[in-house]
Amino acid sequence: MVEFKNVTYTYPTGQTALQDVNLRIDDGEFAFVVGSSGAGKSTLIKLILRELTATQGEVSVNGYNLNKLKSRNIPKLRRTIGVVFQDFRLIPNLTVYDNVAFALRAIDAPTKYIRTRVPYVISLVGLATKAKSYPNDLSGGEQQRVAIARGLCMNPEVLLFDEPTSALDPEMVGEVLNVMKDLARTGLTMIIVTHEMAFARDVSTRTIFMDSGYVAEDAAPSELFTNPKNPRTREFLSRYLAG
């Protein structure tokens, strides 16, 4: 479970990225966070990961109060969170198998568990035949699926996606979105920052629209995409519909 209570975050430069955000994402939700660049979406992700600490208010993630979390316990928090970034972040000289196994080895997970868990998550993203391949041998879509498998290998309570398709060619986007759709059916809690409006509309359990650091609207996609209440939401969606 992820919860923000009256959270404001101001960068050292004086820029306020989040303003009085109240948000709760329960276990098993497939929540999409949308909005223009600069709306505060990436700051939201950084606060969940405890890369940043709220200037005001309280952030709780998977039972941890992040405002009071000591530095030595941050690694424990992050083991409960999987993250998929837009730029893959794979290690080029490691195979698919070793890229996925890397985090487990870093925490000295038992070898027997690694040998079971890694093939399982690689298979889950449809890359069982690519386990011995290297990142440069893969398409962009396949590399992002490896990144998803790596995010899953720790068996996280929450999986975060930060613009997971923005670095992909259009023809590769679908394969990544299909993997995400399959994961949603497993009941895994997922929070997706994205510009893929059609995907958010069709598969999310809720859509959160952010504007200038505020949560401007938070609703089921059937409501937000067909009958948005906030004028800023309507303006934002009209640009995508027009495109």
Secondary structure, DSSP 8 states (H G I E B T S, - for coil): -EEEEEEEEE-TTS-EEEEEEEEEE-TT-EEEEE--TTSSHHHHHHHHTTSS--SEEEEEETTEETTT--GGGHHHHHTTEEEE-TT----TTS-HHHHHHHHHHHTT--HHHHHHHHHHHHHHTT-GGGTT--GGGS-HHHHHHHHHHHHHTT--SEEEEESTTTTS-HHHHHHHHHHHHHHHTTT-EEEEE-S-HHHHHHH-SEEEEEETTEEEEEE-HHHHTTS--SHHHHHHHHHHHH-
